[in-house]
Amino acid sequence: MENVDLCVIGGGPAGYAAAMRAIDLGKRVALIEGARIGGTGIYNGALASKTLWELSHRVATANEAARGRDRAPVRISWEEVKKTLNEAQFERKYLYSCHMQMLAARPGEAGRQFKFIRGHASFTSPFSVTVDHEGQQTMLTAEHFIIATGSRPRALPGVAMDERRIMSSDGIFNLNELPRSIVIIGAGVVGCEFATIFSNFGSTKVHLIDRGTRILPFEDEDVSTLVARNFERKGVVIHHQARLERIAAEPDAVRYTLRYENGSSEEVAVEKALVSVGRAANIGGLHLDRAGIELHETGNILLNGTATSQPHIHVVGDAMGTNMLVNIGELEGRHAVERIWGVHERALDHSNVSTIMFLEPEVAGVGLNEQDCMKHGIAHRTARIDYSCLSRAIAMRRTRGFFKLIVTDDDTMNVLGMRAVGEHASSAIQAVALMMRTGMGIRELVDLVHPHPSIIEGVQECARVLLGTSIFKPEVLNDRMRHTTWRPGLSIKAA
């Protein structure tokens, strides 16, 4: 029986980051993975879906440029799509594999720091696990454990996912060809990303079922409205305020029935269906009871930060049951290791995490949006500028989008959050994220010399709008610019 300082169960982004941070601290680490190293981060999550998005985006861009010029639209086969996807996944997997092999091959004590174990782990006591692999068992004890077992697609009651016609967000990657039509159940991030991918390729009629009044309900209305309009421009049918009454896979189609809030109903037949209603923590089979780990009434592990009811056992990444993003999982993995060995005493903080949604157009953000501020009664000022005012966007012929900067309603005007919607959106938010972390006011942003022409000039112009020094004046270009103030008990007013 081998003993290590840290046993990490799960080799996805969060678990891998935790293992590598422990190596930084000179600890002996065992990393256990039952399926594929890299986990959802490579195979049915971030890398896979974003590779599809990048490819579909190029197809859509080419077709948009050719529109009205008597050119046949660009079409790409699913075989070509899968080839590109497989190459991207192999490249990332190969990087992980080579890295682990070279870590283990280091001479002397350094080479004994890291051990990769293939198999499925389950607790036998608070300080030991058994790893099963192809009928063979390995026993392991550790001073500390980190559970990073990822997540699985959440099921929809009454809907049988056969992964052939009705698919989950994992099974969708096993398509053999682009469907002629598809219905996507769920208008959150993942559902909208796949609606973007399929509509961009131009070979699939997309239907999107939205139970609410608008898609992406956690974002401000101007964000979701712009994304919805672009969907509809591409032929996506959005079933707003629709409740799924029935869906069934038949030999020739998937048939579903919707009931709308006005009492009417509709039956639609499509070739495929994608159920995208979130993901659930993948913690079954770990025998947590043998480790004395308490569960929350929701079924997730009861946590204090990343620590369980057993202080030497931590949980990170999707296994926590919330905030299922690669960058957050890696942050949590590193944080757990640093707290275990007293590198710092900081609490886990998700407040200034940057995010991106790969839609049409891109949506990137950090911090609070306007509806968050209103919900919590936070007085704020907002400046918004359309991409049509930016030289780089005009040069790219990609003027659908905007920047929105939200600051405190005081003389300091510290940044509360930002949303960027449009081409290169993700490239524009990092400086603002740094400002938020350091408590820097927007005057510093105004004084920077930005490259020209660049998209990030729009962020600077938002700051100038808030200070009353913008090149373009919102009182004149009020169809493309906005400067407002909101305080509890008062309506939004133009500043």
Sequence and secondary structure as in RCSB ss.txt:
>XXXX:A:sequence
MENVDLCVIGGGPAGYAAAMRAIDLGKRVALIEGARIGGTGIYNGALASKTLWELSHRVATANEAARGRDRAPVR
ISWEEVKKTLNEAQFERKYLYSCHMQMLAARPGEAGRQFKFIRGHASFTSPFSVTVDHEGQQTMLTAEHFIIATG
SRPRALPGVAMDERRIMSSDGIFNLNELPRSIVIIGAGVVGCEFATIFSNFGSTKVHLIDRGTRILPFEDEDVST
LVARNFERKGVVIHHQARLERIAAEPDAVRYTLRYENGSSEEVAVEKALVSVGRAANIGGLHLDRAGIELHETGN
ILLNGTATSQPHIHVVGDAMGTNMLVNIGELEGRHAVERIWGVHERALDHSNVSTIMFLEPEVAGVGLNEQDCMK
HGIAHRTARIDYSCLSRAIAMRRTRGFFKLIVTDDDTMNVLGMRAVGEHASSAIQAVALMMRTGMGIRELVDLVH
PHPSIIEGVQECARVLLGTSIFKPEVLNDRMRHTTWRPGLSIKAA
>XXXX:A:secstr
 EEEEEEEE  SHHHHHHHHHHHHTT  EEEEESS TTGGGTTTSHHHHHHHHHHHHHHHHHHHHHTTTT     
  HHHHHHHHHHHHHHHHHHHHHHHHHHHTSSGGGGGSEEEEESEEEEEETTEEEEEETTEEEEEEEEEEEE   
EEE   TT    SSSEE TTGGGG SS  SEEEEE  SHHHHHHHHHHHHHTS EEEEE SSSSSSTTS HHHHH
HHHHHHHHTT EEETTEEEEEEEE SS EEEEEEETTS EEEEEESEEEE S EEE  TTS HHHHT  B TTSS
B  BTTB SSTTEEE GGGGSS   HHHHHHHHHHHHHHHTTS       TT  EEE SSS EEEEE  HHHHHH
TT  EEEEEEEGGG HHHHHHT    EEEEEEESSSS BEEEEEEESTTGGGGSHHHHHHHHHT BHHHHHHS  
 SS TTHHHHHHHHHHHT  SS TTTSTTTEEEEEE TTS  EE 
